[in-house]
Amino acid sequence: MAERPGTLGILVGGGPAPGINGVISAATIEAAMRGYRVLGIHEGYKWLIEGSTSHVEELTVGDVSRIHFRGGSVLGTARANPAKDPKDLKTAAETVNKLGITHLVTIGGDDTAYGASEISRALGPAVVVAHVPKTIDNDLPLPANERTFGYETARSVGAGIVENLMEDAKTTGRWYFVVAMGRHAGHLALGIGKAAGATVTVIAEEFPEGDIPFARVCDVVDGAMLKRLTREQRHGVAILAEGIAERFAEDDLSKLGNVERDGYGHIRLSEVDLGKLVKDEVAARFKARGNPMTIVNKDIGYELRCAQPIPYDCEYVRELGYGAVKYLLDIAPKINDTIGVLVCIVGGKLEPIPFDKMLDPKTHKTKVRLVNTDTEAYEVARRYMIRLEAEDFAQPAQRERLAQLAGMSAEEFQQHYGYLGGGA
């Protein structure tokens, strides 16, 4: 039997996203067809950090030929951070070498990409690394505004859930406050809201830089509900991006209690009941007005992460998996790459980006792509929401009606809510 030219390692870090198995499948098939041995590393960096070489499995074409239809990850995933401690980084790099890995494909989001870049530096020229960007948050700054894999499936499934909630809200005469995943950016929340036609969507990017006052988030939702009441509608769906909670002022964060943090130091947003906090405040306002409203809070996110990928993501991840192996075996040797790259497909063509270009020069971590609120895409999203706007305050009859529903005088209403329409 001819000696194999090398060994390709594959690992998955961070949270799940639809399409992971498709990347594993495509990368394995391409490498195996070129004669390489393929090792699937279980649970991301977790066991590499511990120096264990036993949590791996050899992957063959037969093992992976049909897994691209499945959600989740056949290799599992974990948020272990190899770059947090120099000793962990050194151990992880040494374990990769012990496994005989000559080429490494990592699949993950911004934190996994940063971990991959640091492992690449630690390994040096002996092992080449290609990172495939994955996140349903769509917050990695890919070229040409290309979307991260998993986002489209998550948006599709999320929009379906919200459509059902909208019908339930109309049928039962209630409001739903839905919190959608998105730690730093509001792409998923806005995409779901826009696709489903939700009543209102609130994302962190619409607020100026700095802390976001909890009361202001409540004002936006409360104002939308009041405006709906002027049309004799007591139902709706408000979508909140979970990342809003990360920008609450210290005084507001104290309401959250002692929440856990992950290996990268981030607040575990799943532990922050943002929807309930907003629901309780808004419900109390309506109760004080003598007009109680039925409000139900619901988080969506875990339902989306392991969904079966839609055809868009099935196709996209096959290109990414193939592209990662093509880069490692065909391109990297020609350019003597010793740093590693993030693999992108732009306009149907492979476009590898050196890790150095993806890192924020201040934080030395992967840059984050936020929702650009100065685009027509965002303008359209806002145009079809129900929110208090400048005309609501400019029209005396409308302002009087809103004030009456809020249990205020027109002047009090203007003073409390006027800033939402650009007024004082």
N, C-alpha and C positions, 0 to 999 in steps of 0.2 A: 504494500500500500504506500502510495506516494506521501511524502511528508507534507503536512499542511503548511500553508504560507504564514499562518498566524491565527490568533484567537480574538474574536470580537466579543466584548462584554456589553450587556444592555441592562440598564437599571432605570427605575421610575421613582421620582421624588415628588413630594408635595401632595396636594389633594387629587382625587381622581378627576378625569375628564373624558367624555365620550371620544373614542378614537385611539386611545392608548394602545389597545391590542392590535390595531391596524398598523401602527408604527413598528411594534415588536415583530409582527408578521412580515412586513415588507423588508425590514432590515435583516431579519434572520434568513429569509429566502434569498435575498440578493447576496449576502455574505456566503451562505452555504453553496450557492451555485458557483461561486468563485473559489470554492475549496476551503474556506475558512471554517474553523470550529466556532460555534456560537455558545456563549454561556449567558444564561439569564440569571441576574443577581436579584435575590428576593429582598423586598422591603427597603428599597432605596439604598441610602448610605449606612443604614443602621448596623448591619453586620460587618461592613468594611471597617467602620469606626472601632468595632470591638475586636478586630483582628481575626474574625472567623472566615474560613474558606469553605465551610460546609453548607452554607445557605445559598447554593447555586445549583442550577440544573443545565445540562446540555440540551440545547434546542435543535430540533431538526425541522426540515420542511414539512414533514407529516404532522408534527406537533402544532404547527402554527398556520397551516394552510387555510383554515376556516375561522380562525378566532377574530378576524377583523369585523365580523358582524356583531360581536359581543361587547357589552359595556364592561366597565371595570378594568382591572389589570390582572392578567394571569400571573404576573410577577409580584403582585401586591404593591404597596407604596408606603412610604413613611416620611416624616418631616425631620428626621435626624439631620443635623447640620455639621458637616465635616469641617467647616471653616470657623466654627465658634471657638475652638481650642486648637492651638498649634500641635498638641500631642495627638488629637483626634485626626487632624489633617495628615500628619506623618504616618499614623497607623493605617489610615484608609489607603494612602498611596502605596505603602508597603504591601498591603493585602492584595491590591490590584496586581502588583508585580508577582506576588506568590502564586496567583491564579494563572499566570502566564498570559495575561491579557496584553495584546499589542495595540488594540484599537478599542475605544470606549464610546458607546452611544448613551447619553443621558437624556431622559425625557422628563420635562417638568416645567414649572413656572419660573418667576423671577428669582426666587430663593434658590431653587435647584440649579438654575443657570449660574448663579454666583458661586455656589458650591462646586460646580463643574469647572468653572474658570480657575478656582483656587487649587483644585486637584490637578488640573492641567499644568499649572505652574510647578506644583510639587513634584509631579512625575517627570517633567522635563521632556526631552525628545524621545524617550523610550516608548511612550504611549501617547497616541494622538487622540484628542477628544472632540466629538461633535455633539452639540446639544440641540435637541428638538424642542422648540418652545410649545408648552401646553398650558392652557388655563382657560376656564370658562369665563374668567373675568375680562379677557381680551385686553389686558393692560400692559403688554410688552410692546415696545416701540418698533414694530416690524416695518420694513421699507414699504413705501407706497400704501401705507395704512392697511397692509394685509392683516387679516384677522387670524387670531390664534386658533388652532384646532380645538374642537370641543365647544367653542362659543356658539356656533350656529345650532348645534343640536340642543344645547342647554337653553338657548333662546326659544327654539321651537317647542320644546317640552314645557318650558315655563309659560309661554304664551297660551298654550293649551290649558294649563291649569288656571291661569287668570281668566280666560274666556269662560270656563265653567263657573268660577267664582262670581264673575259679572252677572251671569244668568241667575245664579243663586241669590245674589244681592238684590236683583230686580224682583225676583219671585217672592222673597221673604221680607223685603223692605228693610235691608240692613246695609251696613258698610263693612268692608273688609280692609284691614291695613296689612298689606303683604310686604314682608322684608325679603329682598332678593340679595343673593351673594354678590360680593364685590368689595374686597378689603380696601383698596386704594381708589378705584375708579368705578364710575357708575354705568359703564357700558352695558352690562347685563340687565340691570334694572331698567335703564332707559330703553334698551332694545326690546325687552319683554313688554313694557308699557306701550311703546309705540306700535308694536306688531299687534297687540291684543286690543288696542284702543282703550286702555285703562283711563279712568277719570282724571287722575293726576299722578305724576311720578316726581319724586324728590330725590335729587342726587347731590353729593357734596360739592361737585364742581360749580354749581350755580351760586355758591356762597363765596364771598371774598376770601382771600387767603387768611389763615389764622383760625382761631376757635370758631365753632358754629354754636350759637346759643340754642339750647334745647327749646326755649320758648318760641324761637323763630320757626323751627321746623313744625312745631304745633300750630303756629299761626298760618302757615301755608296750607296745611291740611284742613284746619278749622275753617279758613276762608273759602276753600273749595267747597266744603260741605254747606256753608251758608249760601254760597252762590247757587248751588244745586237746589236749595230750599226755595229760592226765589222763582224757580221753575217747577215748584211743587213735586220735586224728586227727593225722596228720603233714602236713596241708596247710591252706592258707588264702590269703586275699588281704588284705593290709594296705594302706590308702590313706593317703598322707601329703600334706598341703597344702604346696605349694612355698614358700609364704610363711613357713613355719617357719624356713627358712634365714636369712631377713632379721633374725630376732631371736636368732640364736645369739650367745653371749658372744664377746668378742674372742678369747679363747683358742681357742674352737671355730672361729671364722672363719679363723684362721691355717691350719687344715687345708684350707681351700678354695683356697688359692693366690691368685694375682693374677687375679681375675675382672674382666671388663669391666663398664662401666657405660654406660647409655644416655644420651640427651640430657637427661633429667630427673634424672640423678644416681643412678638406681636400679641396684642390682646386677642384671646380666643373669642372672636365675635359671636360664635355660636353660644357662648355663655352670657352674652349681653342681650337681654330681652327688649330690644329697641321698639318692636311693635307694641308690646304691652305698655311700655313707658309712655309712648305717644297716645295710645288708646286711653289709658287711664286719665291723662291730662285733658284730652279733648272731650272724653265722655263726661268728666266732671264739669267742664264748661257748659255743655248742653244741659246737664242736669240742673245747674245753677240758674239757667235761663228758663227753667220750667218746661223744657222741650227735650226730654231724654231721647237719646239715639242708641240703637243697638249696633255695637261695633265688635267685630271679631278680629283678633290679630292672628296672623299665620306667617310662618317662615317657610320659604322655599329655597332649596339649594341642594340638600342631600338627595332630593328626588331627581335632580338634574345631572349630578356628577357621574353616575354610573348608568345612565340611560343608553340604550342601543343607539349607536351613531346613525344619523340620517345619511343618505347617499353623498351629500356634499362633503361631510367629514370623512366618510369611507374612502372617497377618491383623494381628498386632500392629504390624508395621513399616509396613504400608499406612496404618494410623491415625496413626502417628507422622509419616510423610512428609507426609500430607495436613494434619495438625495444625500442622506447622512452617510450611507455606505459608499456611495460614489465619491463623495468628498474625501472620506478617510483613505480610500484605496487608490483613487485616481488623481486627485488634485493636491492633497496635502503633501505627498512625496515630491511633487514637482516644484512646489513653492517653499519646501523645507519648513512647514508650519510646526512650531513647537509650543504654541499657545492654545490652540483650539478655537473653534468657531461655533456660532449659533447658526443653525441651518434654516434657511427661508426659501420658499418658492414664490417668486414674483413674476406674474405674467406667464406662468407655466415654465419658468426657467429657474434653475438652482442659483441662489444668491447667498453664499456663505458670508457671515459677518464676524470678524475677529472679536473675541470677548472684550478686548480693550475698548472697542467702539460702543459696546453696549453698557458700559459701566458709568455711573454718575461720578464725575471727578471729585465731588465733595464727599459723598458717602462711600465711594468705592464699591457700590452695589449696583445692581441692574437698574437702569432708568425705568420709570413707570410712565405709561401712556395714559393720560387722562382724557375725559370727554372734552372736546373742543366746543365750548358754548358759543363761539363766534362763527359757526358754520350754518349753512342752510339746513343741514340735516337736523341740528338741534332746534333751529327755528321752527321747522315743521313739527317736531315733537311737541314744542311748547304751544304751537298754534292750535293743536287739537286737544289740549288739556282744558279742564275746567279749573281756572284759578282766578283770583282777584287780579284785575288788570287796571291800567290807568283809567279806562273809560268807566269802570264801575264807580270810581270816585268823582269823575267829571260830570256824570249824569245825576242831578239832584234826586230824581225819583228812585233810581236804582240804589243810590247811597242811603236814602231814607229807609228803603225796604230792608237792605242788608243790616242797617243799624238796629232796626226794630227786631229783626230775628236774633241779633246778637245781644239784645237787651240793653242797648246803649242809645245815647243821643247821636245825631249825625256827626256832631263835633267830636264826641268821644270815639266813635268808630273811626273817623278820619285820623285821629291822633294815635290810636292803637294799631290800625291795620294799613294806614295810608302808605307806609314805606313799601308794602308789597306791590303797589302800583306805581312806584317811583315817586310818590308824594311824601310830604312830611308826616 
